[in-house]
Amino acid sequence: MFGMLDYRAHKLYWLLMLPVRMMILAGILGTAAIVALYVGSTLTYPWLVKLFIACIAAEIACNIVGLVLLIIGKVPDYVFFWIIDVIPAKGRDEEEARAIVQGGPLIWLSLKLEREIENWTDADTNAFISALLWRVRLFNPRELVEERIAIMRDYYERTGQQISVLGKEGVKKMIAHLEPPWLARMFINSYVFYALIKFIIVLVCITLIQQ
């Protein structure tokens, strides 16, 4: 075993797990395309009926393939933590250190917001925004993130308590008025986003076969 600080281990973990993430994504999207092409080439129903059947069949097949690939992807994850002995640095204990290895800067910065907001800096804000998914950044500009942090800091200054005492639901209520519209939240949601991509793949495949 090799000892490594949690935030440094994240970089190695991200690099080693990149092929696994690409395999899972390619497997799921490829399955959607294969199912759509099969349905489109074998059934003689009208285009709209084919599209409906292909969407349902592709969703079922993608869930099965995704589950299998996810299980396979757990193997290198297990091997990584068997070889690397993660040392808590940004995290307070082994559980937090493991979460930081898997989630990276977004995890430890979120923890800092929850329990050390008085030490939050502009550099932390920059790092936090950079760690967000591009879909999240699209609907959450820097000004909006800064306003949320200002509300949290104001709570700490008024009460002397960290926002962690409110719990996740309490924090959500405190900044609920700054949440993006529901349609944007749907787009940000990973399940909905990839469901849309699968639908587009199925739509294109069925349309090509129909021509």
SERO-4910 file (N, C-alpha, C, O; in steps of 0.05 Angstrom, whole numbers):
BEGIN
 pado doro    nc1    nc2    nc3   cac1   cac2   cac3    cc1    cc2    cc3    oc1    oc2    oc3
  Met    A     17    -24      0      0      0      0     17     25      0     40     25     10
  Phe    A      6     47    -12     21     72    -13      3     93      0    -20     96     -6
  Gly    A     15    109     19      0    130     32      0    155     14     20    162      2
  Met    A    -24    168     13    -26    192     -4    -48    210      8    -69    200     16
  Leu    A    -42    236      9    -62    254     19    -87    254      1    -85    251    -23
  Asp    A   -110    258     13   -136    255     -1   -138    272    -26   -146    263    -47
  Tyr    A   -131    298    -24   -134    316    -47   -114    310    -69   -119    316    -93
  Arg    A    -91    298    -62    -72    290    -83    -80    264    -95    -77    259   -119
  Ala    A    -91    246    -79   -101    220    -89   -123    224   -109   -127    208   -127
  His    A   -139    246   -106   -161    251   -125   -151    254   -153   -164    244   -172
  Lys    A   -128    267   -157   -118    271   -184   -111    244   -197   -117    240   -221
  Leu    A    -98    227   -182    -91    200   -192   -117    184   -197   -119    170   -218
  Tyr    A   -135    186   -179   -161    171   -182   -176    180   -207   -186    164   -222
  Trp    A   -177    206   -211   -191    217   -234   -179    207   -260   -193    200   -278
  Leu    A   -152    207   -261   -138    198   -285   -143    169   -290   -148    161   -313
  Leu    A   -141    152   -270   -143    123   -273   -172    115   -279   -177     95   -293
  Met    A   -191    130   -269   -219    123   -273   -231    135   -298   -254    129   -305
  Leu    A   -216    153   -311   -226    165   -336   -234    144   -357   -256    146   -368
  Pro    A   -217    124   -363   -226    104   -383   -251     89   -374   -267     81   -391
  Val    A   -254     85   -348   -278     71   -338   -303     88   -344   -323     78   -353
  Arg    A   -301    114   -338   -324    132   -342   -331    133   -372   -354    134   -380
  Met    A   -310    134   -389   -314    135   -418   -327    109   -428   -344    109   -446
  Met    A   -318     86   -416   -329     60   -424   -359     59   -417   -375     50   -433
  Ile    A   -366     68   -393   -394     68   -385   -411     86   -403   -433     78   -412
  Leu    A   -401    110   -408   -416    129   -425   -419    118   -453   -441    118   -465
  Ala    A   -397    108   -465   -398     97   -492   -416     73   -494   -431     69   -513
  Gly    A   -415     56   -473   -432     32   -472   -461     38   -472   -477     26   -486
  Ile    A   -469     58   -456   -497     65   -453   -507     79   -479   -528     71   -489
  Leu    A   -493     98   -489   -501    112   -513   -500     94   -537   -517     95   -555
  Gly    A   -480     77   -538   -478     57   -560   -501     38   -560   -512     30   -581
  Thr    A   -509     30   -536   -532     12   -533   -558     25   -544   -574     12   -558
  Ala    A   -561     50   -538   -585     65   -548   -585     65   -578   -606     61   -590
  Ala    A   -562     69   -590   -560     70   -620   -566     43   -632   -581     40   -652
  Ile    A   -554     22   -620   -558     -5   -631   -587    -14   -629   -598    -25   -648
  Val    A   -600     -9   -606   -628    -16   -603   -645     -1   -623   -663    -12   -635
  Ala    A   -640     25   -626   -656     41   -645   -653     31   -673   -673     30   -688
  Leu    A   -629     25   -681   -624     15   -709   -637    -12   -713   -648    -17   -734
  Tyr    A   -637    -29   -692   -650    -55   -694   -680    -52   -697   -693    -64   -715
  Val    A   -692    -35   -680   -721    -31   -681   -728    -19   -707   -748    -27   -720
  Gly    A   -713      1   -716   -720     15   -741   -718     -3   -766   -732      1   -785
  Ser    A   -699    -22   -765   -695    -39   -789   -712    -65   -789   -715    -77   -810
  Thr    A   -723    -72   -766   -738    -97   -765   -768    -94   -763   -783   -111   -773
  Leu    A   -778    -72   -752   -806    -67   -750   -817    -52   -773   -803    -36   -785
  Thr    A   -842    -57   -780   -854    -44   -803   -876    -24   -795   -893    -16   -812
  Tyr    A   -876    -16   -770   -896      3   -761   -889     31   -771   -868     36   -781
  Pro    A   -909     49   -769   -903     77   -777   -880     89   -760   -873     78   -739
  Trp    A   -869    110   -770   -845    123   -758   -849    129   -729   -832    124   -712
  Leu    A   -872    142   -722   -877    150   -695   -879    126   -676   -869    128   -653
  Val    A   -891    105   -685   -894     81   -669   -866     68   -664   -859     60   -642
  Lys    A   -850     68   -685   -823     58   -683   -807     74   -663   -792     63   -646
  Leu    A   -810    100   -664   -796    118   -646   -804    112   -617   -787    111   -599
  Phe    A   -829    108   -612   -839    103   -585   -828     76   -575   -818     75   -552
  Ile    A   -830     56   -591   -820     29   -583   -790     30   -579   -780     19   -559
  Ala    A   -776     44   -596   -746     45   -594   -738     60   -569   -718     52   -556
  Cys    A   -753     81   -562   -746     96   -537   -749     79   -512   -732     79   -495
  Ile    A   -771     64   -511   -775     46   -488   -755     24   -487   -743     19   -466
  Ala    A   -750     11   -510   -731    -11   -511   -703     -2   -505   -688    -15   -491
  Ala    A   -696     22   -515   -669     32   -511   -665     39   -481   -644     34   -470
  Glu    A   -686     50   -468   -684     58   -440   -680     33   -423   -663     32   -405
  Ile    A   -695     12   -429   -692    -13   -414   -664    -25   -418   -651    -33   -399
  Ala    A   -656    -27   -444   -630    -38   -450   -607    -22   -438   -587    -33   -428
  Cys    A   -609      4   -439   -588     22   -428   -586     19   -398   -564     19   -387
  Asn    A   -608     15   -384   -608     12   -355   -594    -15   -348   -579    -16   -329
  Ile    A   -599    -35   -364   -587    -61   -358   -557    -60   -364   -540    -68   -347
  Val    A   -549    -49   -387   -521    -47   -394   -507    -28   -375   -484    -34   -366
  Gly    A   -520     -6   -368   -508     13   -349   -502      0   -322   -482      5   -310
  Leu    A   -521    -16   -313   -517    -30   -287   -494    -49   -288   -478    -50   -269
  Val    A   -492    -64   -310   -470    -83   -313   -443    -69   -314   -424    -77   -301
  Leu    A   -442    -47   -330   -417    -32   -332   -410    -18   -306   -386    -16   -299
  Leu    A   -430    -10   -291   -425      3   -265   -413    -17   -246   -395    -10   -231
  Ile    A   -423    -42   -246   -412    -63   -229   -383    -68   -237   -365    -71   -220
  Ile    A   -378    -70   -263   -351    -75   -273   -332    -51   -265   -309    -55   -257
  Gly    A   -343    -27   -267   -328     -3   -260   -321     -2   -230   -302     13   -223
  Lys    A   -335    -17   -213   -328    -17   -185   -302    -32   -179   -290    -28   -158
  Val    A   -294    -49   -198   -270    -65   -194   -245    -47   -192   -230    -49   -172
  Pro    A   -240    -30   -212   -216    -12   -209   -219      7   -186   -198     15   -174
  Asp    A   -243     15   -179   -247     32   -155   -238     17   -130   -224     29   -113
  Tyr    A   -246     -8   -128   -238    -24   -105   -208    -28   -104   -195    -26    -83
  Val    A   -196    -34   -127   -167    -38   -129   -152    -13   -121   -132    -15   -108
  Phe    A   -162     10   -130   -149     36   -124   -147     39    -93   -125     45    -83
  Phe    A   -169     36    -79   -169     40    -51   -155     18    -35   -148     20    -12
  Trp    A   -151     -5    -49   -136    -27    -37   -106    -21    -38    -91    -27    -20
  Ile    A    -98     -8    -60    -69     -1    -64    -62     25    -50    -41     27    -37
  Ile    A    -79     45    -52    -74     71    -41    -86     74    -13   -110     71    -10
  Asp    A    -70     80      6    -79     85     33    -83    115     36    -64    130     39
  Val    A   -108    124     34   -115    152     34   -112    164     62   -123    154     81
  Ile    A    -97    186     63    -92    200     88   -109    225     89   -107    243     72
  Pro    A   -127    228    109   -144    252    111   -127    278    113   -109    280    130
  Ala    A   -132    297     96   -119    323     97   -141    345     95   -144    361    113
  Lys    A   -155    345     73   -177    364     70   -201    353     86   -218    368     96
  Gly    A   -203    326     88   -224    314    103   -216    309    132   -192    309    138
  Arg    A   -236    305    149   -230    302    178   -226    273    185   -214    267    206
  Asp    A   -238    255    169   -235    226    176   -233    210    150   -233    221    128
  Glu    A   -232    184    153   -228    167    130   -251    168    111   -247    167     87
  Glu    A   -276    171    121   -299    172    104   -298    197     87   -303    196     62
  Glu    A   -292    220     99   -291    245     84   -268    244     64   -270    254     42
  Ala    A   -245    232     72   -222    230     54   -229    214     29   -221    222      7
  Arg    A   -243    192     33   -251    176     10   -270    191     -8   -267    189    -33
  Ala    A   -289    206      3   -307    222    -13   -292    244    -29   -299    250    -51
  Ile    A   -271    255    -17   -255    275    -30   -239    263    -53   -237    275    -74
  Val    A   -229    239    -49   -215    225    -71   -234    221    -95   -226    226   -118
  Gln    A   -258    213    -89   -277    208   -111   -289    233   -123   -295    234   -147
  Gly    A   -294    253   -106   -309    277   -115   -292    301   -121   -300    319   -135
  Gly    A   -267    302   -110   -249    324   -116   -255    350   -101   -268    350    -80
  Pro    A   -247    372   -113   -249    399   -100   -277    406    -92   -281    419    -71
  Leu    A   -297    397   -107   -324    405   -101   -332    394    -73   -348    407    -59
  Ile    A   -322    371    -65   -329    360    -39   -316    375    -17   -329    384      2
  Trp    A   -289    380    -18   -276    393      4   -284    423      6   -284    434     28
  Leu    A   -290    435    -17   -299    463    -15   -327    465     -4   -333    484     11
  Ser    A   -344    446    -10   -370    445      2   -369    441     32   -384    453     47
  Leu    A   -350    424     41   -346    420     69   -336    446     83   -344    453    105
  Lys    A   -319    461     68   -309    486     79   -331    506     82   -332    521    101
  Leu    A   -349    507     62   -372    525     64   -390    518     88   -400    536    101
  Glu    A   -393    493     93   -410    484    115   -399    490    143   -414    495    161
  Arg    A   -372    489    146   -362    490    173   -338    509    177   -329    512    199
  Glu    A   -329    523    155   -308    542    158   -313    566    140   -294    576    127
  Ile    A   -337    575    139   -344    596    120   -329    623    126   -325    639    108
  Glu    A   -322    626    151   -307    651    159   -280    652    146   -268    674    144
  Asn    A   -269    629    136   -243    628    123   -246    627     93   -226    623     79
  Trp    A   -270    630     83   -274    628     54   -262    652     39   -264    675     49
  Thr    A   -249    647     17   -235    668      1   -245    669    -27   -260    651    -36
  Asp    A   -236    689    -42   -243    691    -70   -231    668    -86   -243    658   -105
  Ala    A   -208    659    -78   -195    636    -91   -212    611    -88   -214    595   -106
  Asp    A   -225    608    -64   -243    586    -60   -267    588    -78   -276    568    -89
  Thr    A   -277    612    -82   -300    616   -100   -293    608   -128   -308    594   -142
  Asn    A   -269    617   -137   -260    610   -164   -258    580   -167   -266    568   -188
  Ala    A   -246    567   -148   -242    538   -149   -269    523   -148   -272    503   -162
  Phe    A   -287    533   -132   -313    521   -129   -328    522   -156   -340    502   -165
  Ile    A   -328    546   -169   -342    549   -194   -329    531   -216   -343    519   -232
  Ser    A   -303    529   -216   -288    513   -235   -295    483   -232   -294    468   -251
  Ala    A   -301    475   -207   -306    447   -202   -335    439   -209   -341    415   -210
  Leu    A   -352    458   -214   -380    452   -221   -382    441   -250   -365    447   -267
  Leu    A   -402    424   -254   -407    414   -281   -413    438   -300   -424    458   -291
  Trp    A   -406    435   -325   -411    457   -344   -440    464   -346   -447    488   -350
  Arg    A   -458    445   -342   -486    450   -343   -495    467   -319   -513    484   -321
  Val    A   -482    462   -296   -488    478   -272   -478    506   -275   -492    526   -269
  Arg    A   -454    509   -286   -442    536   -290   -458    552   -310   -460    576   -308
  Leu    A   -471    538   -329   -486    552   -350   -509    568   -337   -515    590   -347
  Phe    A   -522    557   -317   -545    570   -304   -538    583   -277   -556    593   -263
  Asn    A   -513    581   -269   -504    593   -244   -479    610   -248   -457    601   -242
  Pro    A   -482    634   -258   -459    652   -262   -446    659   -236   -458    655   -214
  Arg    A   -422    670   -237   -407    676   -213   -423    694   -194   -422    690   -170
  Glu    A   -437    713   -205   -452    732   -188   -472    717   -171   -476    724   -147
  Leu    A   -485    697   -182   -505    682   -167   -492    665   -145   -503    663   -123
  Val    A   -469    653   -152   -455    638   -132   -446    655   -109   -448    648    -85
  Glu    A   -435    679   -115   -426    697    -95   -449    707    -77   -445    711    -53
  Glu    A   -472    711    -89   -495    720    -73   -504    698    -53   -511    704    -31
  Arg    A   -503    673    -62   -509    651    -44   -489    650    -21   -497    646      3
  Ile    A   -464    652    -27   -443    651     -6   -447    675     13   -443    672     37
  Ala    A   -454    698      2   -458    722     19   -481    717     39   -480    725     62
  Ile    A   -502    703     30   -525    697     48   -516    678     70   -523    681     94
  Met    A   -500    658     63   -490    639     82   -471    652    102   -472    647    126
  Arg    A   -454    670     93   -436    685    110   -451    703    129   -443    706    152
  Asp    A   -472    716    119   -488    733    135   -501    717    158   -503    727    180
  Tyr    A   -510    693    152   -522    676    173   -501    671    194   -507    672    218
  Tyr    A   -477    664    186   -456    659    206   -450    683    223   -446    681    247
  Glu    A   -449    707    210   -442    731    225   -465    739    244   -459    750    266
  Arg    A   -490    733    237   -512    740    254   -516    721    277   -523    729    300
  Thr    A   -510    695    272   -516    675    293   -492    663    306   -493    652    328
  Gly    A   -468    666    293   -444    653    303   -444    623    298   -426    609    309
  Gln    A   -463    614    283   -464    585    277   -458    580    248   -464    595    230
  Gln    A   -444    557    243   -440    548    216   -466    539    204   -484    530    218
  Ile    A   -468    541    177   -493    533    164   -498    503    165   -520    494    159
  Ser    A   -478    488    174   -482    459    176   -504    452    196   -516    430    195
  Val    A   -509    470    215   -529    465    236   -557    465    223   -576    453    235
  Leu    A   -560    478    200   -586    479    187   -593    453    172   -616    448    167
  Gly    A   -572    438    166   -577    414    149   -580    422    120   -583    446    114
  Lys    A   -579    402    102   -581    408     74   -607    421     66   -608    440     50
  Glu    A   -629    412     78   -655    423     71   -657    452     81   -669    469     67
  Gly    A   -646    458    104   -647    485    115   -631    504     97   -640    527     92
  Val    A   -608    495     87   -592    512     69   -607    517     43   -607    539     33
  Lys    A   -620    496     33   -635    499      8   -657    519     10   -661    535     -8
  Lys    A   -671    519     33   -692    538     37   -681    567     39   -694    586     30
  Met    A   -658    570     51   -646    596     55   -639    609     28   -640    633     26
  Ile    A   -631    593      9   -623    604    -17   -642    596    -40   -635    598    -63
  Ala    A   -666    587    -32   -685    577    -52   -692    598    -73   -696    591    -97
  His    A   -693    623    -65   -700    644    -84   -679    649   -106   -684    663   -125
  Leu    A   -655    638   -102   -634    641   -121   -630    617   -139   -612    616   -156
  Glu    A   -648    597   -136   -646    573   -153   -655    580   -181   -673    596   -185
  Pro    A   -642    567   -201   -651    572   -229   -679    561   -234   -688    545   -218
  Pro    A   -692    569   -256   -719    559   -262   -719    528   -264   -699    515   -268
  Trp    A   -743    517   -261   -746    488   -260   -736    475   -286   -725    453   -285
  Leu    A   -740    488   -308   -730    477   -334   -700    475   -334   -689    455   -344
  Ala    A   -687    495   -323   -657    494   -321   -648    472   -302   -629    459   -307
  Arg    A   -663    469   -280   -656    447   -261   -659    420   -274   -644    401   -268
  Met    A   -679    417   -291   -683    392   -306   -659    387   -324   -650    364   -325
  Phe    A   -649    407   -337   -626    404   -355   -601    398   -339   -584    382   -348
  Ile    A   -599    409   -316   -575    404   -299   -575    376   -288   -554    363   -285
  Asn    A   -599    365   -283   -601    338   -272   -589    318   -292   -596    317   -315
  Ser    A   -570    302   -282   -555    284   -299   -573    263   -312   -570    257   -336
  Tyr    A   -592    252   -297   -609    231   -309   -626    243   -332   -628    230   -353
  Val    A   -637    266   -328   -654    279   -349   -636    286   -373   -644    282   -396
  Phe    A   -612    297   -367   -595    305   -389   -587    282   -407   -588    284   -431
  Tyr    A   -579    260   -395   -571    237   -411   -595    223   -423   -592    210   -444
  Ala    A   -618    225   -411   -643    214   -423   -649    230   -449   -657    218   -469
  Leu    A   -644    256   -448   -648    273   -472   -628    265   -494   -635    263   -518
  Ile    A   -603    260   -487   -583    252   -507   -591    225   -519   -588    221   -543
  Lys    A   -600    206   -502   -608    180   -513   -632    183   -532   -633    170   -552
  Phe    A   -651    201   -525   -674    206   -542   -665    217   -569   -675    208   -590
  Ile    A   -646    235   -569   -636    247   -594   -622    225   -611   -626    225   -635
  Ile    A   -607    208   -598   -594    186   -613   -614    168   -626   -612    160   -649
  Val    A   -635    160   -610   -656    143   -620   -671    157   -643   -676    144   -663
  Leu    A   -677    182   -639   -691    197   -660   -676    198   -686   -687    194   -707
  Val    A   -650    204   -685   -633    205   -709   -631    177   -722   -634    176   -747
  Cys    A   -627    156   -706   -625    129   -718   -651    120   -731   -650    110   -754
  Ile    A   -673    125   -718   -699    117   -730   -704    133   -756   -715    122   -775
  Thr    A   -697    158   -755   -702    175   -779   -684    166   -802   -694    166   -825
  Leu    A   -659    160   -797   -641    150   -818   -651    124   -830   -650    120   -854
  Ile    A   -659    106   -813   -669     80   -822   -695     83   -839   -699     69   -858
  Gln    A   -711    102   -831   -737    106   -845   -733    117   -873   -750    112   -890
  Gln    A   -711    131   -878   -707    143   -904   -699    122   -925   -695    129   -948
***
